[in-house]
Amino acid sequence: MTPSPQRLPGIDALKALACMLIVWHHLAFYGPMSDVVQTAAPGLINWLYDYGRMAVQVFLVVGGFLAAAALTSLHIDKPAQPGQLIFRRYRRLALPLVVAVLICVAVAAAVRPWFAHPSVPDAPGFSQLVAHVFFLQDLVGQEALSAGIWYVAIDFQLFVVSVALFTWVPRHWQRWAVLVVAAASLLVFNRHGGLDATALYFFGSYALGMMAWWASRSQHPVRWLLGMTVLVACALAIDFRGRMLLALLVALSLVFMQRGWWTFGWLQAPWLLRLGQMSYSIFLIHFSVCLLVNAIVTHVWPGQLVPNSLGMLAGFGLSLLAGWALYVGVESPAAAWRALPAFRRR
């Protein structure tokens, strides 16, 4: 989810669209504003509630695409290099997450006395905070302090698995290893919801992104496209899952856009590309914003349709604004704190 240093066609646009849909999904999922709006627009709220979460597949596929782009060109020939790659990934993910979690803890503490709702996280304990810092909350059974934090942990696990495959498997067998693990994920692990705290559950979608990268650079892309399609078709024949079909469509779209076979001018709109670059920060901070807006609107205008409808719109807009602030102030390579002597790379 962290922006790639090289702007590849379609990447930022897809992340921007998925990010906006995730924000709307959580606005629908976590009331009470959406409960009020649902009385007037049940179809819209129910759709966002049931299907908005599928936008996560976009991030999974794009994440695999960017991981393949980074790892395929590397010659991992030093014992310390895998650890350095993993630590670098952790550092990129962790700092914005820690800031966002602390903001969420503060917002929850502020609204808890006068906003009694299940969406308000309980005050965290020390072990719970430590689990979040190291992306372990779901693996050790700690309650998440913010919506979407689970995905960051999965993203990190998937990258670690990918580095392991590219480290321990001989170079000429690496793509076959990815295919084998992807098949195991799609055909077996992804069918068991109890595994959704592990990379095994999601590796199929991530691997489709990796295959999309190889297809976009291959002299025989049709072979990759057919392979991806057949693999997903077999998985759907065993157990149809709409999220897997969406993952395949995203992967195929990436290939088509990279090779110039399919493009739309609006996907290059500057505001959309900028939003895609900030998508990780928006993803991290939006729950705090939505929680605060829900609390205020429900406290002042409980049950009133127009204020609650406007509140959902405000929650969306303020989430984008807060994401921009987190990106500029913390995540961006140009963030001011990175210029401090203690943080300069030597």
Order of alpha helices (4+ residues) and beta strands (2+ residues): alpha-alpha-alpha-alpha-alpha-alpha-alpha-alpha-alpha-alpha-alpha-alpha-alpha-alpha
